[in-house]
């Protein structure tokens, strides 16, 4: 427990941000875009053409740039630790930092917390458990176990549910949304801003070329506003802080990036009838017999514990070229959201027509957003590799452990799994949370420093919460004591009940 956070002194507020470099834009300030029913003629409006790179027929394929004027940004918070992103990793980071006495600001782009936990309505928490040879125990403890236990105590989750050679926790997304509201609201030293989309950062660069982040800028209805802090956690899922700070990042090319999914909710399902008919085994056989047109050759229908309601996990949302979308690209993510809803509707219709227990069911809604598995990630002091996962690597600076299989949504319509042996787990080093050339920033969640094959295991929500807890703890030590040593982080995590392996 850090005792000196409240005694930290801060400089006088700086109310002016330096002008940004020119920003790239995909279209001019005013341009006619065709409607969904309007064709683009060969002549077309001036400089408007189909964007063949992304395959999205209605976007403007322009390369022009404009200069964005320098603007002032009101400082809305001046804290010890700023956490960008309120998903599983960001929640772990913010709660860990606030509980240690730090003044924390948590920024979330949606109107609610949870990330893929809630916005993507995943329905299962993966990566919580290690297979002990027929029984299951937590491998991600601390805040991750606290969340799982709270949902189960409220009757809104059930687990561990055996799945292949591992296990998952079934949960109700709405219940998770309200749990996260309560967990954050209970922390008096934590300030939450929703609808706060990170749009820039303010960086100071020293003579050796290393950078210190000074503030995060968010886009709001009142223009840019800023949060200043002594330490930062990038839990945006897309390494946004690093990208805006020009720190090293990477993103996988074709065949080296996971494909997104769109979950959907169905009501009036005869859940008992589904189970009596064989559940997931019957679903697989029905898809094999009648579902060659579906985007995925397997999937699941997940009971939510509410009468007649299930979450469908049966889609694979590719770009027009058949490859994974880059959801940091505005045109591609727009295409993905529309295509995801089309595929969800297609899968729901299939269930009604072919799956026992769905004859009277209907599609109630899709998840608010795509479930993104992999995009831009950090290049850190250590890049965790697929070999580290498969060989159950151990590290002196370990801050978390993982046991979820390497799960690939990449090729064709099938999902590939590479399991660890019973009792097997790997460790994650603190160095994978420390990006290069940014002294006071840590990363957590799916944008950690890991290669495509390590991320196939590490990206899921259980480990993400554990990585967030570690990143938040490290950020507090930096903010209050100017310490960044692994031993201090590890000792604090053990006191918090985390499992390091």
C-alpha positions in Angstrom: 0.0 0.0 0.0 1.4 3.3 -1.0 1.2 6.0 1.7 2.5 9.1 0.1 0.2 9.6 -2.9 -1.9 12.3 -1.2 1.3 14.3 -0.5 2.2 14.7 -4.2 2.6 18.3 -5.3 1.5 19.3 -8.8 2.6 22.3 -10.9 0.3 25.1 -11.7 -2.2 24.1 -14.4 -1.2 24.7 -18.0 -4.2 25.9 -20.0 -2.7 26.0 -23.5 -1.8 23.0 -25.6 0.8 23.3 -28.4 -0.6 23.2 -31.9 -0.7 19.7 -33.4 1.0 18.6 -36.6 -1.3 18.5 -39.6 -3.8 15.7 -39.3 -4.7 13.3 -42.1 -8.4 13.3 -43.1 -10.3 11.0 -45.4 -12.6 13.6 -47.0 -12.7 17.4 -47.4 -14.7 19.6 -45.0 -17.7 19.4 -47.3 -18.3 16.8 -49.9 -21.3 15.1 -51.4 -21.4 11.4 -50.5 -23.9 9.2 -52.3 -26.7 7.6 -50.3 -27.0 3.9 -49.9 -29.3 3.8 -53.0 -27.2 6.1 -55.2 -24.5 4.9 -57.6 -21.2 6.7 -58.0 -20.9 7.6 -61.7 -17.6 7.6 -63.5 -17.6 11.3 -63.7 -19.0 11.7 -60.2 -18.5 14.7 -57.9 -15.0 16.2 -58.1 -12.3 14.0 -56.5 -14.8 11.4 -55.2 -14.2 7.8 -56.1 -14.7 4.3 -54.8 -12.1 3.3 -52.2 -10.8 0.0 -53.6 -8.4 -0.4 -50.7 -11.1 -0.9 -48.1 -13.8 -2.0 -50.5 -16.3 0.4 -49.0 -18.2 1.8 -51.9 -19.5 4.9 -50.2 -16.4 6.3 -48.7 -14.3 9.0 -50.4 -10.9 7.6 -51.5 -9.0 10.9 -51.1 -5.4 11.5 -50.2 -5.7 15.3 -49.6 -4.8 16.8 -46.2 -5.8 19.9 -44.4 -4.1 21.7 -41.5 -6.0 21.6 -38.2 -5.7 24.8 -36.2 -4.1 24.8 -32.8 -6.7 25.0 -30.1 -6.8 25.5 -26.3 -8.0 22.6 -24.2 -9.6 23.1 -20.8 -8.0 20.9 -18.2 -10.8 19.0 -16.6 -8.7 16.8 -14.2 -5.2 16.9 -12.8 -4.5 13.6 -11.1 -1.9 11.0 -10.2 -2.9 8.3 -12.7 -5.0 8.7 -15.9 -6.4 5.5 -17.4 -7.6 5.6 -21.0 -10.2 3.0 -21.8 -12.8 1.5 -19.4 -12.9 -2.1 -20.6 -11.7 -5.1 -18.6 -8.1 -3.9 -18.6 -8.9 -0.2 -17.8 -11.3 -1.2 -15.0 -8.5 -3.3 -13.4 -6.0 -0.5 -13.7 -8.3 2.2 -12.4 -9.6 0.2 -9.4 -6.1 -0.9 -8.5 -4.7 2.6 -8.6 -7.6 4.2 -6.7 -7.6 1.5 -4.0 -3.9 2.3 -3.3 -4.8 5.9 -2.6 -4.0 7.5 -5.9 -6.1 10.2 -7.5 -7.3 8.5 -10.7 -9.2 9.7 -13.8 -10.8 7.0 -16.0 -11.7 7.9 -19.5 -14.2 5.8 -21.5 -15.5 6.5 -25.1 -18.9 4.9 -24.6 -21.7 5.8 -22.2 -20.9 2.8 -20.0 -18.0 0.7 -18.8 -16.9 -2.8 -19.7 -15.5 -2.7 -23.3 -16.0 -6.1 -24.9 -17.5 -7.3 -21.6 -20.6 -5.1 -22.2 -20.3 -3.2 -25.5 -19.6 -6.4 -27.5 -21.9 -8.6 -25.3 -19.5 -11.5 -25.4 -21.4 -13.5 -22.8 -18.5 -15.6 -21.6 -15.4 -14.5 -19.6 -12.5 -16.5 -21.0 -9.1 -17.0 -19.4 -10.1 -17.0 -15.7 -9.3 -20.7 -15.1 -6.6 -23.2 -15.3 -7.4 -26.9 -15.9 -6.1 -28.9 -13.0 -6.8 -32.2 -14.6 -10.6 -32.3 -14.5 -11.2 -29.5 -12.0 -10.7 -25.8 -12.5 -9.1 -23.1 -10.4 -8.6 -19.4 -10.9 -5.4 -18.5 -12.7 -6.3 -14.8 -12.9 -7.2 -13.7 -9.4 -7.3 -10.3 -7.7 -9.8 -8.0 -9.4 -10.6 -10.5 -12.1 -11.8 -13.0 -9.5 -13.6 -10.3 -7.5 -15.7 -9.4 -10.6 -16.4 -13.1 -11.3 -17.4 -13.8 -7.7 -19.6 -10.7 -7.5 -21.5 -11.6 -10.7 -22.0 -15.2 -9.4 -23.2 -14.0 -6.0 -25.8 -11.8 -7.7 -27.1 -14.8 -9.7 -25.9 -13.2 -13.0 -23.1 -15.6 -13.8 -22.3 -19.3 -13.6 -19.0 -21.0 -13.8 -16.6 -22.6 -14.4 -18.5 -24.2 -17.4 -16.3 -26.8 -19.1 -15.5 -25.9 -22.7 -13.3 -28.2 -24.7 -10.2 -28.6 -22.5 -10.7 -25.5 -20.5 -13.7 -23.6 -18.9 -15.5 -20.3 -19.1 -17.8 -18.1 -17.0 -21.2 -17.4 -18.4 -22.6 -14.0 -17.4 -25.3 -11.4 -18.2 -23.9 -8.3 -19.9 -26.4 -6.0 -18.3 -25.5 -7.2 -14.8 -21.8 -6.6 -15.6 -22.6 -3.1 -16.8 -24.2 -2.2 -13.5 -21.5 -4.0 -11.4 -18.9 -1.8 -13.1 -20.9 1.3 -12.3 -21.0 0.4 -8.7 -17.3 -0.6 -8.4 -16.2 2.7 -9.9 -18.7 4.8 -7.9 -17.5 3.3 -4.7 -14.0 4.8 -5.1 -14.0 8.4 -3.8 -10.6 9.1 -5.4 -11.7 8.0 -8.9 -13.1 10.4 -11.4 -14.9 8.9 -14.3 -15.6 10.6 -17.7 -17.9 8.8 -20.1 -18.3 9.8 -23.8 -14.6 10.8 -23.6 -12.9 9.7 -26.9 -9.1 10.1 -26.8 -8.1 12.3 -29.7 -4.6 13.4 -28.9 -1.8 13.6 -26.3 0.7 16.2 -25.0 4.2 15.0 -24.9 7.5 16.4 -23.6 10.6 15.0 -25.2 14.0 15.0 -23.5 17.5 15.4 -25.1 17.9 11.7 -25.5 14.6 11.4 -27.5 12.6 9.7 -24.7 9.1 11.1 -24.1 7.0 11.8 -21.0 3.3 12.0 -21.4 1.9 15.2 -19.8 -1.8 15.1 -20.8 -4.4 13.2 -22.7 -6.8 15.2 -24.9 -10.4 13.9 -25.4 -13.0 15.0 -27.9 -16.2 16.3 -26.4 -19.3 18.2 -27.4 -17.6 21.3 -26.0 -14.4 20.8 -28.0 -11.1 19.3 -26.8 -10.6 18.9 -23.1 -7.5 17.5 -21.3 -6.6 15.4 -18.3 -3.1 15.9 -16.9 -1.5 13.2 -14.8 1.9 12.0 -13.6 1.4 8.5 -15.0 -0.8 6.9 -17.6 -2.3 3.5 -18.6 -3.2 2.9 -22.2 -6.1 0.4 -22.0 -7.8 1.7 -25.2 -7.5 -1.7 -26.9 -5.8 0.0 -29.9 -2.8 1.6 -28.3 -4.3 5.0 -29.0 -2.1 6.9 -26.5 1.0 5.4 -28.0 -0.1 6.1 -31.6 -0.8 9.7 -30.8 2.5 10.0 -29.0 4.4 8.5 -32.0 5.6 5.7 -29.9 6.4 2.3 -31.6 3.3 0.2 -32.3 2.6 -2.6 -34.7 -0.4 -4.3 -36.3 -0.6 -7.7 -38.0 -1.0 -8.0 -41.8 -3.2 -10.5 -43.7 -3.3 -13.8 -41.9 -1.7 -12.3 -38.8 -4.7 -10.5 -37.3 -7.8 -11.9 -35.6 -11.2 -11.5 -37.3 -14.0 -9.7 -35.4 -17.4 -11.0 -34.5 -20.9 -9.5 -33.9 -22.8 -11.0 -31.1 -26.6 -11.0 -31.1 -29.5 -11.5 -28.6 -32.5 -13.7 -29.3 -35.7 -13.9 -27.2 -38.5 -16.4 -26.8 -36.1 -19.3 -27.1 -37.0 -22.7 -25.6 -33.7 -23.0 -23.8 -34.7 -26.3 -22.2 -35.6 -27.6 -25.6 -32.2 -26.6 -27.0 -30.4 -28.4 -24.2 -32.6 -31.5 -24.5 -31.9 -31.6 -28.3 -28.1 -31.7 -27.6 -27.1 -28.1 -27.3 -23.9 -27.1 -28.9 -23.3 -30.6 -30.4 -26.6 -30.3 -32.3 -25.8 -26.8 -33.4 -22.6 -27.9 -34.9 -24.3 -30.8 -36.8 -27.1 -28.5 -38.0 -24.5 -25.9 -39.3 -22.6 -28.7 -41.0 -25.8 -29.9 -42.8 -27.6 -26.6 -43.6 -25.2 -23.8 -42.8 -22.6 -23.7 -45.6 -23.6 -20.1 -46.3 -22.9 -18.9 -42.7 -19.7 -16.9 -41.9 -18.6 -19.5 -39.4 -18.8 -23.3 -39.3 -19.3 -23.4 -35.5 -20.4 -21.2 -32.7 -22.6 -21.1 -29.6 -25.9 -19.9 -28.2 -25.3 -18.8 -24.6 -28.1 -18.7 -22.0 -28.2 -15.5 -20.1 -30.2 -16.9 -17.1 -33.2 -14.8 -18.2 -36.3 -16.7 -19.4 -36.1 -17.4 -23.1 -33.0 -15.3 -23.8 -29.7 -16.4 -25.4 -26.6 -14.6 -26.9 -25.6 -15.9 -30.3 -21.9 -16.2 -31.0 -21.9 -17.4 -34.6 -20.4 -14.7 -36.8 -17.0 -13.9 -38.4 -16.9 -10.3 -39.8 -14.3 -10.0 -42.5 -13.5 -7.2 -44.9 -14.6 -7.4 -48.6 -11.2 -9.0 -49.4 -11.9 -11.8 -46.9 -9.3 -10.6 -44.5 -9.5 -9.2 -40.9 -10.7 -5.6 -40.7 -8.4 -2.9 -39.4 -10.9 -1.3 -37.0 -8.6 1.7 -36.4 -9.6 2.7 -40.0 -12.9 4.7 -40.1 -14.1 3.2 -43.4 -13.3 -0.3 -42.5 -14.9 -0.3 -39.0 -18.1 1.3 -40.6 -18.2 -1.5 -43.1 -17.7 -4.0 -40.3 -20.5 -2.7 -38.2 -23.0 -2.9 -41.1 -21.7 -6.3 -42.2 -21.8 -7.6 -38.7 -25.5 -6.8 -38.3 -26.2 -8.5 -41.6 -24.4 -11.6 -40.6 -26.1 -11.6 -37.2 -29.5 -11.4 -38.9 -28.5 -14.2 -41.2 -27.4 -16.4 -38.3 -30.6 -15.7 -36.3 -32.8 -16.6 -39.3 -30.8 -19.8 -39.6 -31.5 -20.7 -36.0 -35.2 -20.2 -36.3 -35.4 -22.3 -39.4 -33.1 -25.2 -38.4 -32.2 -25.3 -34.7 -34.5 -27.1 -32.2 -35.9 -24.8 -29.6 -35.9 -21.7 -31.8 -39.1 -22.1 -33.8 -40.8 -19.2 -31.9 -37.7 -17.2 -31.2 -36.8 -13.8 -32.7 -33.8 -11.6 -33.1 -34.1 -8.9 -30.4 -30.9 -6.9 -31.0 -27.2 -7.1 -31.8 -24.4 -6.0 -29.5 -23.8 -2.2 -29.6 -20.4 -2.7 -31.4 -18.3 -5.3 -33.1 -16.3 -7.6 -30.8 -12.7 -6.8 -31.9 -10.0 -9.3 -31.1 -6.8 -7.7 -32.4 -5.7 -4.4 -33.8 -2.8 -2.1 -33.1 -0.5 -3.1 -30.2 2.5 -1.8 -28.3 6.1 -2.5 -29.0 7.5 -2.8 -25.5 10.7 -3.6 -23.6 9.8 -7.3 -24.1 7.5 -8.8 -26.8 5.8 -11.8 -25.4 5.8 -14.6 -28.1 3.6 -17.5 -29.0 6.5 -19.7 -28.0 6.5 -18.2 -24.5 2.8 -19.2 -24.3 3.2 -22.7 -25.7 6.3 -23.4 -23.6 4.8 -22.0 -20.4 7.5 -19.3 -20.0 8.5 -18.0 -16.6 9.9 -14.5 -15.9 11.7 -12.8 -12.9 9.5 -9.7 -13.4 6.2 -11.7 -13.9 3.1 -9.7 -13.0 0.3 -12.1 -14.2 -0.4 -15.6 -15.4 -2.5 -17.0 -18.2 -3.8 -20.4 -19.2 -6.3 -19.8 -22.0 -5.5 -21.7 -25.2 -4.1 -20.0 -28.2 -7.4 -19.3 -30.0 -7.4 -18.3 -33.6 -10.2 -16.7 -35.6 -8.1 -16.1 -38.7 -8.4 -18.8 -41.4 -11.6 -19.8 -43.3 -14.7 -20.4 -41.2 -13.1 -22.5 -38.4 -11.7 -21.7 -35.0 -8.3 -23.2 -34.1 -7.3 -24.0 -30.5 -3.9 -24.9 -29.2 -4.2 -26.0 -25.6 -1.7 -26.0 -22.7 -1.4 -29.3 -20.8 -3.4 -29.8 -17.6 -2.1 -27.5 -14.9 -0.1 -25.5 -17.5 0.2 -21.7 -17.5 2.6 -19.0 -18.7 3.7 -15.8 -17.0 3.6 -12.2 -18.4 6.5 -9.9 -17.6 6.2 -6.3 -16.5 8.4 -5.4 -19.5 5.5 -6.3 -21.9 3.5 -3.6 -20.2 6.2 -0.9 -20.7 6.2 0.6 -24.2 9.4 1.9 -25.7 10.3 5.6 -25.4 7.5 6.6 -23.1 8.7 6.8 -19.6 5.5 7.2 -17.6 3.0 5.1 -19.7 2.0 1.4 -19.2 -0.2 -0.6 -21.5 -2.8 -3.3 -20.6 -5.3 -5.5 -22.4 -5.1 -6.6 -26.0 -2.7 -3.8 -26.9 0.2 -5.1 -24.7 3.6 -5.9 -26.2 2.9 -9.4 -27.6 3.1 -11.0 -31.0 0.1 -12.3 -32.9 0.5 -15.8 -31.5 0.8 -14.8 -27.8 -2.1 -12.5 -28.2 -4.2 -15.4 -29.3 -4.3 -16.4 -25.7 -3.6 -13.2 -23.8 -6.2 -11.0 -25.4 -9.3 -12.5 -23.6 -11.0 -10.8 -20.7 -9.7 -12.7 -17.7 -6.0 -11.9 -18.4 -6.9 -8.4 -19.5 -8.2 -7.6 -16.0 -5.1 -9.0 -14.5 -2.8 -7.0 -16.8 -4.8 -3.9 -16.0 -4.4 -4.4 -12.3 -0.7 -4.7 -12.8 -0.5 -1.7 -15.0 -2.5 0.4 -12.5 -0.2 -0.7 -9.7 2.9 0.2 -11.7 1.5 3.6 -12.5 0.8 4.4 -8.9 4.4 3.6 -7.9 5.6 5.9 -10.7 3.2 8.7 -9.7 3.9 8.7 -6.0 7.4 7.4 -5.6 9.0 7.8 -9.1 9.6 4.0 -8.9 9.4 1.6 -11.9 11.0 -1.5 -10.4 9.3 -4.8 -10.9 9.8 -6.0 -7.3 7.7 -3.1 -5.9 4.9 -3.9 -8.4 5.1 -7.6 -7.7 5.0 -7.1 -3.9 2.0 -4.8 -4.2 0.1 -7.2 -6.5 0.6 -10.1 -4.0 -0.8 -7.9 -1.2 -3.8 -7.2 -3.5 -4.5 -11.0 -3.9 -3.3 -11.3 -7.5 -1.7 -14.5 -8.7 1.6 -14.1 -10.4 2.4 -17.8 -11.0 
